[in-house]
């Protein structure tokens, strides 16, 4: 599918290494510059068409066999056309850009770049800095998106990629800059000294996962929960020992691969195969908890399959059902589904298994009336994880056209 190839490549290229995306004029530790040739800029129809060379490697999926494998797909030399519109940001969003991101912007005009997807237009990036009289000029990407309900929302993150587009009648230049927390002087959500403190750990004995496991087993309550995802590998070393003491956990031995302990009269053996961040920056947790002849397994694999630094071995059949997918069409018209991200998580199953193993009582039953009153689900809204995943994927697809 050729629908968001202008903005998506920015994020993924910038998120990883930009070498394979191709440099036009400059590169360095702080970013790189790329360029695309415009063949037609129609400001009346609000469309922009540029020349594109499309050849890349994809993790292609076969629905019939439920398999995945790498394949180089040539989409052919072609022109790509994108629509755009000018829009007005809310006062709240403008204040966020000025105060939190230190953007110097006049007015509230934003450029919304759009692509067609199955005859429907979809936003692939929002930029500020220019004015509504012409798309020509300088536009800077902002971490904002149009949510499910059509509302523009902006997000803050410690690290992201800012893209500056310089548009003329004949070309687009993309300058990619890495933005870090210190660049804007953010206050961290946690009072950690990042110079001396590792926010994440690959040692399970220092992790939030073990802390919450102790609380879960010691508290004997299904209302507590065992931490999962990236939160599981947060370094809370000083709180793990406290959690053990407060919950009557007797630790018999521990290392970064094994923890043996007693809780509520039962003995447990935690065996760790993988825990933490791998060399590609992906989350990799693989461990088991055993007691009384029963074993509970927890797996959490999260990663990407595009950019310049990814694990090619993650394109395989056993991850088929855990992929986030898109599609691409080659120059002969053949369409391929491909995976660009994966997430295999068994945290819920693990927690349920541990609860049964430990004999933890389930929460009291709640009638339908109380459930609706106290636990009614809010309207669906894009989460931070969904937002940044889409931002990076869209930027990756965009910059593939820049050389």
BAKE-118382 format. One record per residue (C-alpha): residue number from 1; x, y, z; chain. Coordinates in pm, 1 decimal, always signed. Example, Ala and Ser with C-alpha at 12.3 -4.5 7.8 and 13.67 -1.06 7.14 Angstrom:
2
TORMI  seq         x         y         z  mol
TORMI    1   +1230.0    -450.0    +780.0    A
TORMI    2   +1367.0    -106.0    +714.0    A
REM end
This chain:
403
TORMI  seq         x         y         z  mol
TORMI    1      +0.0      +0.0      +0.0    A
TORMI    2    +132.4    +342.5     -92.8    A
TORMI    3     -70.1    +551.7    +140.0    A
TORMI    4    +149.0    +711.2    +406.2    A
TORMI    5    +487.9    +711.4    +254.3    A
TORMI    6    +577.8   +1069.6    +329.1    A
TORMI    7    +558.9   +1103.9    +703.9    A
TORMI    8    +600.9    +757.7    +830.8    A
TORMI    9    +959.2    +706.8    +735.2    A
TORMI   10   +1072.9   +1008.8    +929.0    A
TORMI   11    +993.7    +859.9   +1264.9    A
TORMI   12   +1124.6    +512.0   +1216.8    A
TORMI   13   +1440.4    +625.8   +1041.4    A
TORMI   14   +1504.3    +875.5   +1313.0    A
TORMI   15   +1409.2    +637.2   +1589.7    A
TORMI   16   +1674.1    +390.6   +1489.6    A
TORMI   17   +1982.7    +464.2   +1280.1    A
TORMI   18   +1940.5    +670.3    +966.3    A
TORMI   19   +2218.6    +515.9    +761.5    A
TORMI   20   +2010.4    +278.7    +552.8    A
TORMI   21   +1753.4    +545.6    +472.5    A
TORMI   22   +2012.7    +733.3    +269.9    A
TORMI   23   +2165.3   +1077.5    +334.1    A
TORMI   24   +2148.3   +1359.7     +83.0    A
TORMI   25   +2352.9   +1636.3    +230.6    A
TORMI   26   +2447.8   +1584.3    +591.7    A
TORMI   27   +2435.6   +1348.4    +883.9    A
TORMI   28   +2567.0   +1334.3   +1234.9    A
TORMI   29   +2494.7   +1251.4   +1593.7    A
TORMI   30   +2200.2   +1487.9   +1613.9    A
TORMI   31   +2016.9   +1405.5   +1292.3    A
TORMI   32   +2027.5   +1396.9    +915.7    A
TORMI   33   +1890.2   +1563.5    +603.5    A
TORMI   34   +1701.8   +1404.3    +315.2    A
TORMI   35   +1544.7   +1532.1      -3.5    A
TORMI   36   +1263.9   +1440.0    -242.4    A
TORMI   37   +1188.2   +1584.9    -586.4    A
TORMI   38    +846.7   +1742.4    -642.9    A
TORMI   39    +698.1   +1689.8    -988.3    A
TORMI   40    +377.4   +1882.3    -925.2    A
TORMI   41    +258.8   +2119.2    -654.2    A
TORMI   42    -105.5   +2216.9    -699.9    A
TORMI   43    -198.1   +2470.7    -436.7    A
TORMI   44    -549.5   +2510.7    -574.6    A
TORMI   45    -627.6   +2139.3    -532.3    A
TORMI   46    -404.2   +2124.4    -223.6    A
TORMI   47    -202.8   +1829.9    -347.8    A
TORMI   48    +166.8   +1756.5    -373.9    A
TORMI   49    +320.4   +1494.8    -603.2    A
TORMI   50    +681.2   +1380.0    -589.3    A
TORMI   51    +902.4   +1123.2    -754.7    A
TORMI   52    +963.0    +806.6    -559.0    A
TORMI   53   +1192.0    +507.3    -593.4    A
TORMI   54   +1028.1    +226.4    -401.1    A
TORMI   55   +1222.7     -85.5    -320.0    A
TORMI   56   +1247.9    -228.2     +26.7    A
TORMI   57   +1255.4    -545.3    +232.9    A
TORMI   58    +940.0    -647.9    +418.7    A
TORMI   59    +838.9    -920.1    +662.6    A
TORMI   60    +570.5   -1062.4    +433.5    A
TORMI   61    +283.5   -1265.9    +575.3    A
TORMI   62    +117.5   -1568.2    +418.2    A
TORMI   63    -236.9   -1601.8    +550.7    A
TORMI   64    -287.1   -1949.7    +407.3    A
TORMI   65      +9.9   -2100.4    +591.6    A
TORMI   66     +20.5   -1848.6    +880.8    A
TORMI   67    +387.8   -1793.2    +806.4    A
TORMI   68    +620.4   -1493.7    +783.5    A
TORMI   69    +937.9   -1439.0    +582.6    A
TORMI   70   +1152.3   -1157.4    +447.6    A
TORMI   71   +1095.0   -1051.2     +88.3    A
TORMI   72   +1233.8    -763.6    -118.8    A
TORMI   73    +945.8    -587.1    -289.6    A
TORMI   74    +994.0    -349.8    -581.1    A
TORMI   75    +708.1    -103.6    -599.2    A
TORMI   76    +862.4     +49.8    -908.3    A
TORMI   77    +965.4    +404.2    -981.4    A
TORMI   78    +653.3    +605.9    -938.1    A
TORMI   79    +502.2    +933.9    -830.4    A
TORMI   80    +326.9    +971.9    -499.8    A
TORMI   81     +47.8   +1221.7    -445.6    A
TORMI   82     -62.1   +1351.3    -107.6    A
TORMI   83    -336.1   +1587.5     -13.1    A
TORMI   84    -302.8   +1850.9    +251.8    A
TORMI   85    -516.2   +2096.2    +439.3    A
TORMI   86    -463.3   +2385.4    +673.7    A
TORMI   87    -627.8   +2359.2   +1012.6    A
TORMI   88    -645.6   +2555.8   +1335.1    A
TORMI   89    -507.5   +2410.0   +1654.3    A
TORMI   90    -691.4   +2465.1   +1979.2    A
TORMI   91    -562.4   +2715.0   +2232.3    A
TORMI   92    -474.7   +2421.4   +2459.3    A
TORMI   93    -260.2   +2256.4   +2191.0    A
TORMI   94     -85.9   +2583.0   +2104.4    A
TORMI   95      -8.7   +2639.9   +2472.6    A
TORMI   96    +133.7   +2285.9   +2496.1    A
TORMI   97    +362.5   +2342.9   +2195.6    A
TORMI   98    +484.8   +2674.8   +2327.5    A
TORMI   99    +520.5   +2586.9   +2694.4    A
TORMI  100    +611.2   +2217.0   +2698.6    A
TORMI  101    +800.1   +2185.9   +2369.0    A
TORMI  102    +932.3   +2544.7   +2357.7    A
TORMI  103    +808.2   +2590.7   +2000.8    A
TORMI  104    +809.3   +2949.3   +1882.5    A
TORMI  105    +493.9   +2970.4   +1672.0    A
TORMI  106    +272.6   +3258.4   +1567.6    A
TORMI  107     -96.9   +3193.6   +1548.4    A
TORMI  108    -257.6   +2850.5   +1546.8    A
TORMI  109    -226.2   +2739.6   +1183.8    A
TORMI  110    -117.0   +2379.4   +1124.7    A
TORMI  111     -54.2   +2174.2    +811.3    A
TORMI  112    -225.8   +1835.5    +801.5    A
TORMI  113     -65.4   +1607.9    +544.1    A
TORMI  114    -301.0   +1332.5    +422.7    A
TORMI  115    -286.0   +1017.1    +215.4    A
TORMI  116    -557.0    +810.2     +51.7    A
TORMI  117    -624.3    +465.7    +192.3    A
TORMI  118    -894.6    +257.5     +27.6    A
TORMI  119   -1052.7    +578.1    -105.6    A
TORMI  120   -1045.5    +735.5    +238.8    A
TORMI  121    -808.7   +1013.4    +337.2    A
TORMI  122    -601.0    +961.9    +648.6    A
TORMI  123    -378.3   +1209.0    +830.9    A
TORMI  124     -12.3   +1110.7    +830.1    A
TORMI  125    +138.3   +1409.7   +1006.9    A
TORMI  126     +74.8   +1752.7   +1153.9    A
TORMI  127    +319.9   +2042.1   +1110.1    A
TORMI  128    +337.5   +2403.2   +1227.2    A
TORMI  129    +547.3   +2708.0   +1144.1    A
TORMI  130    +404.8   +2822.2    +809.3    A
TORMI  131     +85.1   +3003.2    +724.4    A
TORMI  132    -233.6   +2917.5    +539.6    A
TORMI  133    -148.4   +3123.4    +232.1    A
TORMI  134     +84.3   +2854.9     +89.7    A
TORMI  135    +232.3   +2516.9    +167.0    A
TORMI  136    +567.1   +2648.7     +44.7    A
TORMI  137    +791.7   +2738.9    +332.1    A
TORMI  138    +917.2   +2571.6    +649.1    A
TORMI  139    +698.2   +2335.7    +848.9    A
TORMI  140    +800.4   +2156.0   +1169.8    A
TORMI  141    +641.6   +1829.1   +1283.7    A
TORMI  142    +464.7   +1821.8   +1617.2    A
TORMI  143    +380.7   +1518.0   +1833.5    A
TORMI  144     +10.7   +1556.4   +1769.9    A
TORMI  145    -243.6   +1334.9   +1599.1    A
TORMI  146    -609.6   +1330.4   +1508.6    A
TORMI  147    -768.2   +1091.0   +1756.0    A
TORMI  148   -1047.6    +841.8   +1695.9    A
TORMI  149   -1304.2   +1107.5   +1780.6    A
TORMI  150   -1153.9   +1358.4   +1536.1    A
TORMI  151    -997.2   +1571.9   +1806.4    A
TORMI  152    -633.7   +1682.1   +1771.2    A
TORMI  153    -433.1   +1570.8   +2073.9    A
TORMI  154     -66.1   +1633.7   +2147.1    A
TORMI  155    +160.5   +1416.8   +2360.0    A
TORMI  156    +482.7   +1463.1   +2555.1    A
TORMI  157    +759.9   +1206.8   +2545.0    A
TORMI  158   +1116.8   +1203.4   +2673.0    A
TORMI  159   +1256.7   +1105.1   +2333.3    A
TORMI  160   +1110.2   +1153.6   +1987.2    A
TORMI  161   +1202.3   +1271.6   +1637.0    A
TORMI  162   +1131.1   +1621.4   +1511.6    A
TORMI  163   +1114.4   +1666.0   +1132.8    A
TORMI  164   +1145.9   +2000.8    +959.9    A
TORMI  165   +1011.5   +2011.5    +603.2    A
TORMI  166   +1133.5   +2286.2    +371.8    A
TORMI  167    +900.8   +2293.3     +73.1    A
TORMI  168    +962.1   +2473.9    -255.2    A
TORMI  169    +796.6   +2440.7    -594.8    A
TORMI  170   +1043.1   +2168.5    -694.5    A
TORMI  171   +1160.4   +1988.1    -382.5    A
TORMI  172   +1102.9   +1889.2     -21.5    A
TORMI  173   +1394.1   +1879.2    +220.4    A
TORMI  174   +1349.7   +1690.9    +546.8    A
TORMI  175   +1577.6   +1772.4    +838.9    A
TORMI  176   +1547.0   +1510.8   +1114.0    A
TORMI  177   +1643.9   +1600.4   +1469.0    A
TORMI  178   +1650.7   +1380.2   +1778.2    A
TORMI  179   +1474.3   +1537.6   +2074.1    A
TORMI  180   +1563.6   +1430.6   +2426.2    A
TORMI  181   +1417.4   +1516.6   +2764.7    A
TORMI  182   +1700.7   +1752.3   +2856.4    A
TORMI  183   +1645.6   +1956.0   +2538.1    A
TORMI  184   +1322.6   +2092.4   +2683.6    A
TORMI  185   +1415.7   +2068.8   +3047.7    A
TORMI  186   +1128.5   +1838.2   +3137.1    A
TORMI  187   +1082.5   +1732.3   +3493.2    A
TORMI  188   +1089.0   +1355.6   +3503.9    A
TORMI  189    +780.0   +1169.0   +3618.4    A
TORMI  190   +1009.4   +1014.3   +3875.5    A
TORMI  191   +1269.6   +1188.4   +4085.2    A
TORMI  192   +1564.2    +998.0   +3938.8    A
TORMI  193   +1910.8   +1120.0   +3859.7    A
TORMI  194   +1955.5    +977.3   +3510.7    A
TORMI  195   +2329.5   +1034.7   +3520.0    A
TORMI  196   +2370.5    +791.7   +3808.2    A
TORMI  197   +2059.9    +577.7   +3788.6    A
TORMI  198   +1952.5    +311.7   +3541.2    A
TORMI  199   +1580.8    +356.2   +3484.7    A
TORMI  200   +1546.6      +3.2   +3345.2    A
TORMI  201   +1722.1    -306.2   +3472.4    A
TORMI  202   +1805.3    -648.8   +3333.0    A
TORMI  203   +1836.0    -786.5   +3687.7    A
TORMI  204   +1502.4    -927.7   +3799.6    A
TORMI  205   +1601.2    -891.1   +4167.3    A
TORMI  206   +1593.8    -512.3   +4125.7    A
TORMI  207   +1276.2    -494.1   +3920.7    A
TORMI  208    +925.1    -367.2   +3972.6    A
TORMI  209    +811.3    -707.9   +3850.1    A
TORMI  210    +958.1    -885.5   +4153.4    A
TORMI  211    +833.1    -616.4   +4389.5    A
TORMI  212    +475.3    -658.1   +4268.4    A
TORMI  213    +506.2   -1036.9   +4261.8    A
TORMI  214    +599.1   -1029.0   +4631.2    A
TORMI  215    +304.8    -799.2   +4702.7    A
TORMI  216     +69.9   -1022.3   +4505.2    A
TORMI  217    +173.2   -1344.2   +4680.4    A
TORMI  218    +223.2   -1195.3   +5025.5    A
TORMI  219     -92.4    -988.3   +5023.1    A
TORMI  220    -295.9   -1287.3   +4905.1    A
TORMI  221    -531.7   -1053.4   +4723.7    A
TORMI  222    -644.0   -1061.8   +4363.5    A
TORMI  223    -692.3    -686.0   +4381.5    A
TORMI  224    -315.5    -637.5   +4361.0    A
TORMI  225    -147.2    -700.2   +4028.1    A
TORMI  226    +183.5    -824.0   +3892.8    A
TORMI  227    +354.5    -558.0   +3683.7    A
TORMI  228    +404.0    -628.4   +3313.2    A
TORMI  229    +545.0    -462.9   +3001.9    A
TORMI  230    +815.8    -199.2   +3027.8    A
TORMI  231    +698.6    -115.6   +3380.2    A
TORMI  232    +805.2    -466.0   +3484.9    A
TORMI  233   +1172.0    -392.9   +3412.1    A
TORMI  234   +1183.1     -57.5   +3592.8    A
TORMI  235   +1464.2     -39.9   +3845.4    A
TORMI  236   +1315.3     -14.8   +4195.7    A
TORMI  237   +1592.8    -196.0   +4380.0    A
TORMI  238   +1537.8     -12.0   +4708.3    A
TORMI  239   +1169.3    -110.5   +4713.9    A
TORMI  240   +1206.6    -482.2   +4640.0    A
TORMI  241   +1357.6    -569.2   +4977.9    A
TORMI  242   +1095.1    -353.3   +5150.2    A
TORMI  243    +816.1    -536.4   +4965.9    A
TORMI  244    +962.4    -869.8   +5078.4    A
TORMI  245    +973.2    -761.6   +5443.3    A
TORMI  246    +627.9    -604.6   +5444.6    A
TORMI  247    +465.8    -908.8   +5282.8    A
TORMI  248    +636.9   -1182.6   +5483.7    A
TORMI  249    +850.7   -1309.0   +5195.1    A
TORMI  250   +1149.9   -1518.7   +5301.2    A
TORMI  251   +1413.6   -1502.3   +5026.9    A
TORMI  252   +1634.5   -1812.5   +5035.6    A
TORMI  253   +1860.3   -1730.6   +4738.7    A
TORMI  254   +1861.4   -1492.4   +4447.2    A
TORMI  255   +2052.5   -1395.8   +4132.9    A
TORMI  256   +1963.7   -1230.3   +3803.6    A
TORMI  257   +1853.4   -1569.4   +3667.4    A
TORMI  258   +1691.6   -1734.4   +3970.3    A
TORMI  259   +1505.2   -1635.0   +4286.5    A
TORMI  260   +1394.5   -1890.1   +4546.6    A
TORMI  261   +1161.8   -1773.0   +4824.4    A
TORMI  262    +878.5   -1873.5   +5058.2    A
TORMI  263    +543.7   -1697.0   +5086.8    A
TORMI  264    +243.8   -1792.0   +5301.1    A
TORMI  265    +381.0   -2137.8   +5369.7    A
TORMI  266    +463.1   -2221.0   +5009.0    A
TORMI  267    +799.5   -2238.0   +4833.6    A
TORMI  268    +850.6   -2070.8   +4497.5    A
TORMI  269   +1121.4   -2091.2   +4232.8    A
TORMI  270   +1146.3   -1803.4   +3982.3    A
TORMI  271   +1356.8   -1899.4   +3679.8    A
TORMI  272   +1458.5   -1623.4   +3437.7    A
TORMI  273   +1570.0   -1688.8   +3080.7    A
TORMI  274   +1545.9   -1331.6   +2949.0    A
TORMI  275   +1464.3   -1010.4   +3129.5    A
TORMI  276   +1499.7    -653.3   +3007.4    A
TORMI  277   +1595.1    -474.7   +2688.5    A
TORMI  278   +1773.7    -655.7   +2407.6    A
TORMI  279   +2040.7    -510.5   +2178.4    A
TORMI  280   +1774.6    -381.4   +1940.5    A
TORMI  281   +1597.9    -182.6   +2209.9    A
TORMI  282   +1311.2    -431.2   +2226.8    A
TORMI  283   +1151.4    -568.0   +2541.2    A
TORMI  284   +1229.7    -934.7   +2603.1    A
TORMI  285   +1091.2   -1111.7   +2909.9    A
TORMI  286   +1084.8   -1489.9   +2935.6    A
TORMI  287   +1049.9   -1645.5   +3281.2    A
TORMI  288    +864.9   -1909.2   +3483.2    A
TORMI  289    +742.8   -1936.2   +3841.0    A
TORMI  290    +712.2   -2285.9   +3991.2    A
TORMI  291    +558.7   -2416.0   +4312.7    A
TORMI  292    +412.6   -2745.7   +4428.8    A
TORMI  293    +468.5   -2917.6   +4095.6    A
TORMI  294    +293.6   -2639.2   +3898.9    A
TORMI  295    +460.4   -2388.9   +3664.4    A
TORMI  296    +337.7   -2053.7   +3532.8    A
TORMI  297    +508.6   -1891.9   +3230.9    A
TORMI  298    +536.4   -1522.8   +3146.5    A
TORMI  299    +648.5   -1400.9   +2804.5    A
TORMI  300    +658.6   -1041.4   +2686.6    A
TORMI  301    +819.9    -973.8   +2348.5    A
TORMI  302    +778.4    -630.4   +2188.5    A
TORMI  303    +966.4    -495.3   +1892.6    A
TORMI  304    +967.7    -348.9   +1542.9    A
TORMI  305   +1049.4    -482.7   +1197.9    A
TORMI  306   +1136.8    -164.6   +1012.6    A
TORMI  307   +1397.9    +106.8   +1031.8    A
TORMI  308   +1770.0     +49.5   +1049.4    A
TORMI  309   +1811.9    -150.7   +1368.4    A
TORMI  310   +1575.0    -439.9   +1417.3    A
TORMI  311   +1586.6    -810.0   +1489.3    A
TORMI  312   +1539.1    -989.8   +1156.6    A
TORMI  313   +1484.6   -1317.7   +1338.0    A
TORMI  314   +1154.2   -1178.5   +1471.4    A
TORMI  315    +998.8   -1236.7   +1128.1    A
TORMI  316    +883.9   -1592.2   +1189.1    A
TORMI  317    +573.8   -1806.8   +1196.3    A
TORMI  318    +534.5   -1843.4   +1573.7    A
TORMI  319    +481.6   -1466.2   +1603.2    A
TORMI  320    +225.0   -1455.2   +1322.6    A
TORMI  321     -75.6   -1381.1   +1542.9    A
TORMI  322    +110.6   -1111.8   +1737.2    A
TORMI  323    +199.5    -881.9   +1446.2    A
TORMI  324     +75.4    -533.9   +1371.2    A
TORMI  325     +34.7    -524.0    +994.1    A
TORMI  326     +12.9    -305.1    +687.5    A
TORMI  327     +21.4    -379.3    +316.2    A
TORMI  328    +227.3    -288.8     +10.6    A
TORMI  329    +176.1    -338.4    -365.3    A
TORMI  330    +459.9    -415.4    -607.1    A
TORMI  331    +495.3    -262.9    -952.7    A
TORMI  332    +306.7    -552.2   -1114.4    A
TORMI  333      +2.9    -490.6    -894.5    A
TORMI  334     +52.3    -779.5    -652.8    A
TORMI  335     -45.8    -686.8    -297.6    A
TORMI  336    +140.8    -814.8      +8.7    A
TORMI  337     +52.5    -798.4    +377.1    A
TORMI  338    +354.7    -734.5    +595.0    A
TORMI  339    +438.6    -698.2    +963.2    A
TORMI  340    +609.0    -389.0   +1101.5    A
TORMI  341    +568.3    -447.5   +1474.5    A
TORMI  342    +504.5    -735.9   +1711.2    A
TORMI  343    +384.4    -782.2   +2065.4    A
TORMI  344    +349.2   -1118.4   +2233.9    A
TORMI  345    +237.0   -1085.2   +2592.7    A
TORMI  346    +104.8   -1341.4   +2839.7    A
TORMI  347     +85.3   -1125.5   +3151.8    A
TORMI  348    -285.6   -1187.0   +3214.2    A
TORMI  349    -246.6   -1561.7   +3177.5    A
TORMI  350     +54.4   -1552.0   +3408.5    A
TORMI  351    -129.1   -1357.5   +3678.2    A
TORMI  352    -427.4   -1593.9   +3660.9    A
TORMI  353    -198.0   -1895.2   +3679.5    A
TORMI  354      -8.4   -1757.0   +3980.0    A
TORMI  355    -334.2   -1677.6   +4158.3    A
TORMI  356    -449.0   -2039.5   +4119.5    A
TORMI  357    -106.6   -2171.1   +4219.8    A
TORMI  358    -105.8   -1959.8   +4535.9    A
TORMI  359    -471.7   -2013.7   +4618.2    A
TORMI  360    -546.8   -1644.7   +4606.2    A
TORMI  361    -914.8   -1564.5   +4638.7    A
TORMI  362   -1088.4   -1395.0   +4349.4    A
TORMI  363   -1249.8   -1052.8   +4387.6    A
TORMI  364   -1609.0   -1060.4   +4509.0    A
TORMI  365   -1869.5   -1087.8   +4239.8    A
TORMI  366   -2025.6    -759.8   +4135.4    A
TORMI  367   -2373.8    -741.3   +3991.7    A
TORMI  368   -2431.7    -581.6   +3653.3    A
TORMI  369   -2566.6    -261.1   +3802.8    A
TORMI  370   -2261.0    -199.9   +4018.4    A
TORMI  371   -2027.2    -298.9   +3735.3    A
TORMI  372   -2184.0     -46.7   +3499.4    A
TORMI  373   -2172.3    +221.5   +3762.5    A
TORMI  374   -1816.4    +176.5   +3881.0    A
TORMI  375   -1631.0      +8.1   +3597.2    A
TORMI  376   -1795.3    +138.2   +3279.6    A
TORMI  377   -1534.4    +159.3   +3005.8    A
TORMI  378   -1463.5    +507.4   +2869.6    A
TORMI  379   -1500.6    +588.0   +2500.5    A
TORMI  380   -1219.7    +437.7   +2292.8    A
TORMI  381    -922.7    +673.4   +2269.7    A
TORMI  382    -577.7    +626.8   +2127.4    A
TORMI  383    -334.3    +532.1   +2401.3    A
TORMI  384     +19.0    +672.9   +2427.4    A
TORMI  385    +158.4    +340.6   +2306.0    A
TORMI  386     -75.2    +340.2   +2005.4    A
TORMI  387      +4.6    +704.5   +1932.1    A
TORMI  388    +381.8    +665.9   +1927.8    A
TORMI  389    +363.1    +337.8   +1739.7    A
TORMI  390    +160.4    +499.7   +1462.8    A
TORMI  391    +379.5    +811.6   +1464.5    A
TORMI  392    +695.8    +610.7   +1409.7    A
TORMI  393    +539.1    +382.6   +1149.0    A
TORMI  394    +396.0    +674.5    +952.8    A
TORMI  395    +722.5    +865.8    +961.6    A
TORMI  396    +907.5    +558.1    +842.1    A
TORMI  397    +682.4    +521.3    +539.1    A
TORMI  398    +715.0    +890.2    +459.9    A
TORMI  399   +1090.2    +919.4    +450.5    A
TORMI  400   +1131.5    +614.3    +232.0    A
TORMI  401   +1073.1    +859.6     -52.6    A
TORMI  402   +1354.2   +1087.0     +62.9    A
TORMI  403   +1710.5   +1020.5     -48.4    A
REM end
